[in-house]
Amino acid sequence: MKNNWSNTKAIKYIKHYEKLGHSKDMALRVYTTRLLGRNPELVLHGGGNTSVKTTVRDVDGKNYKVLCVKGSGWDMAEIEPAGLPAVKLEPLLAFKNKKYLSDEDMVAYQKKNLIDIKSPNPSVETFLHAFLPFKFVDHTHSDAIMNVTNRPNGVKFCKKIFGKKVSIVPYVMPGFGLAKKIQEVYSKNPNINCLILLNHGIFTFADDAKTSYNLMIKYDNNNIFAKILRSEIPCEKIYEDEFVLSFYDVKPQKKIHALVIPKGKYVNLDHFTNDASDEEIVALIKGINTVAKKLGISIDVGGGYRTLSNIGSDGGQEVPHLHFHLFGGEKVGKMIEKND
């Protein structure tokens, strides 16, 4: 899926909502909630929920740690701060050791701890959001995820596809029971950044809004390199092994201009180094050297070359699949023009 995060828009949201008396936390929560809600592959009208843990001042003048979580009746695509009612966090966390809570008692307890009693009812998954120890938590019913989980051997497919940074959670009806199950699963593997709930959807979480959002829409299966890997688009191949593919750039910037990409679904170098196996990492580095030798530009056989990998919007990345450019066959010149 396309990553629609914009640093410029994020700053505009912060400035707009600060003028209305809201915090940076709330502004970014509204921004990424809308980004998710406006993507029909992730959220149908009224579905999904998000939250942020922050601090607010009540009418008694005291500051309280709160969970601002999507409220009943609000659509993520057009959410406003009023649609993210603040629930006092400490009373929610006090129930981490409680074994059972009926739906009726859960709803009453959540309403009892609202900062503003006139707010809409907090999500039925409020406790789940509270128990995950991250500032931002996002939940959607991603079409891609549901397509994998809602099939025979869904667990097996999920484990194969999503790897070590994701835990798989069996289906449990939304409510306090699901929150407890999530608490149990997370405690066994606190290094995860994502939860796949069978027949339910996906939760991502991080301590900043951008990272949690990025995790939710991590990989675009329709990017040009993904299509090349599926042989939907032809390429002039230079080298291929189990983990790596290399081919000539169709718009060469130098006499020799090649691309080297991993076959795994990695957006950029940060994603790759965090999630790829040691075998994949070694194969990519060795693959770059192998390609350079095949092209006659490595130090062993030629005059050298330059590798370049753009990462993120500031780095100028255009295709959301990790790729290394190899330039050679002539003097490449300065890498970056000096700022005035």
Rosetta blueprint (number, residue, H / E / L):
1 M L
2 K L
3 N L
4 N L
5 W L
6 S L
7 N H
8 T H
9 K H
10 A H
11 I H
12 K H
13 Y H
14 I H
15 K H
16 H H
17 Y H
18 E H
19 K H
20 L L
21 G L
22 H L
23 S L
24 K H
25 D H
26 M H
27 A H
28 L H
29 R H
30 V H
31 Y H
32 T H
33 T H
34 R H
35 L H
36 L H
37 G H
38 R L
39 N L
40 P L
41 E L
42 L L
43 V L
44 L L
45 H L
46 G L
47 G L
48 G L
49 N E
50 T E
51 S E
52 V E
53 K E
54 T E
55 T E
56 V E
57 R E
58 D L
59 V L
60 D L
61 G L
62 K L
63 N E
64 Y E
65 K E
66 V E
67 L E
68 C E
69 V E
70 K L
71 G E
72 S L
73 G L
74 W L
75 D L
76 M H
77 A H
78 E H
79 I L
80 E L
81 P H
82 A H
83 G H
84 L L
85 P L
86 A E
87 V E
88 K E
89 L H
90 E H
91 P H
92 L H
93 L H
94 A L
95 F L
96 K L
97 N L
98 K L
99 K L
100 Y L
101 L L
102 S L
103 D H
104 E H
105 D H
106 M H
107 V H
108 A H
109 Y H
110 Q H
111 K H
112 K H
113 N L
114 L E
115 I L
116 D L
117 I L
118 K L
119 S L
120 P L
121 N L
122 P E
123 S L
124 V L
125 E L
126 T H
127 F H
128 L H
129 H H
130 A H
131 F H
132 L L
133 P L
134 F L
135 K L
136 F E
137 V E
138 D E
139 H E
140 T E
141 H L
142 S L
143 D H
144 A H
145 I H
146 M H
147 N H
148 V H
149 T H
150 N L
151 R L
152 P L
153 N L
154 G H
155 V H
156 K H
157 F H
158 C H
159 K H
160 K H
161 I H
162 F H
163 G H
164 K H
165 K H
166 V E
167 S E
168 I E
169 V E
170 P L
171 Y L
172 V L
173 M L
174 P L
175 G L
176 F H
177 G H
178 L H
179 A H
180 K H
181 K H
182 I H
183 Q H
184 E H
185 V H
186 Y H
187 S H
188 K H
189 N L
190 P L
191 N L
192 I L
193 N L
194 C E
195 L E
196 I E
197 L E
198 L L
199 N L
200 H L
201 G E
202 I E
203 F E
204 T E
205 F E
206 A E
207 D L
208 D L
209 A H
210 K H
211 T H
212 S H
213 Y H
214 N H
215 L H
216 M H
217 I L
218 K L
219 Y L
220 D L
221 N L
222 N L
223 N L
224 I H
225 F H
226 A H
227 K H
228 I H
229 L H
230 R L
231 S L
232 E L
233 I L
234 P L
235 C L
236 E L
237 K E
238 I E
239 Y E
240 E E
241 D L
242 E L
243 F L
244 V E
245 L E
246 S E
247 F E
248 Y E
249 D L
250 V L
251 K L
252 P L
253 Q L
254 K L
255 K L
256 I E
257 H E
258 A E
259 L E
260 V E
261 I E
262 P E
263 K L
264 G L
265 K L
266 Y L
267 V L
268 N L
269 L H
270 D H
271 H H
272 F H
273 T H
274 N H
275 D H
276 A L
277 S L
278 D H
279 E H
280 E H
281 I H
282 V H
283 A H
284 L H
285 I H
286 K H
287 G H
288 I H
289 N H
290 T H
291 V H
292 A H
293 K H
294 K H
295 L H
296 G L
297 I L
298 S L
299 I L
300 D L
301 V L
302 G L
303 G L
304 G L
305 Y E
306 R E
307 T E
308 L E
309 S L
310 N L
311 I L
312 G L
313 S L
314 D L
315 G L
316 G L
317 Q L
318 E L
319 V L
320 P L
321 H L
322 L L
323 H L
324 F E
325 H E
326 L E
327 F E
328 G E
329 G L
330 E L
331 K L
332 V L
333 G L
334 K L
335 M L
336 I L
337 E L
338 K L
339 N L
340 D L
